[in-house]
Amino acid sequence: AVVSTQSTGGCSRFAGRVKEKADDYSLFKKDSAYSTSKTFLNAHTVVLARELEGSGIILNSCCPGYVATDMSSHKGHLTIDEGAVTPTFVCTSPTTSGNFYRECRRCDWVSGEYIDPPQ
């Protein structure tokens, strides 16, 4: 299994701004690099999963959550061990590709809405 760790925050903000103001280029200024990179990586996961269909390779992406690390200035509410739960789940459990997971549940990476019920 191949897992790419991402977040929904940047994608949701970016996609929402694109939908609301498709002709307003100012939306590309704030959080531009973060939001567009996360959006691209999540979309690319879907594309690669389709290309790898039938190969036996499972490819998904996930959000580990807001983890207390140097990157978050240790403001995250999850420990490193807690942040490893979803990536570990995605490496060992799913049997389908092209999905995005948050809190061990499939999630729409654009809207942030859960697809799967709580376990």
C-alpha positions, -999 to +999 in steps of 0.1 A: +000+000+000+012+035-008-001+063+014+003+100+010-004+121+040-023+153+034-049+175+050-084+186+042-081+221+056-062+236+027-081+217+000-115+227+014-106+264+017-090+265-018-119+246-035-145+267-017-128+299-029-125+286-065-163+277-065-173+311-050-150+334-071-139+315-101-128+347-119-112+363-088-074+356-089-069+371-054-079+337-040-046+323-052-026+347-029-036+336+006-024+301+016-017+296-021+013+272-019-002+251+009-037+249-004-028+242-040-002+217-031-026+197-009-053+199-036-029+187-063-016+158-042-051+146-033-063+148-069-031+131-081-037+102-057-071+096-075-055+098-109-026+075-100-050+050-084-069+048-116-037+043-136-026+015-112-059-003-112-054-040-116-017-038-107-023-050-071-010-016-057-034+002-034-029+039-033-047+062-009-041+095+009-049+106+044-048+134+070-030+124+102-048+153+120-034+183+138-003+168+154+019+185+179+051+187+159+077+213+150+056+220+118+026+230+140+047+248+166+036+221+189+000+235+189-016+204+176-040+185+198-027+151+188+004+134+200+028+119+174+015+084+183-021+096+178-012+112+145+002+079+133-031+060+138-048+070+105-017+065+083-012+031+099-048+022+093-046+033+057-015+012+051-030-019+066-068-019+061-083-005+028-087-028-001-097-001-026-076+028-041-081+065-048-096+074-014-089+100+012-090+091+049-094+112+080-098+097+115-097+062+099-128+070+078-131+077+041-137+114+036-144+137+006-112+156+004-129+186-012-158+191+012-143+174+043-175+154+047-172+118+059-183+091+035-181+062+060-200+060+092-181+060+125-166+027+136 
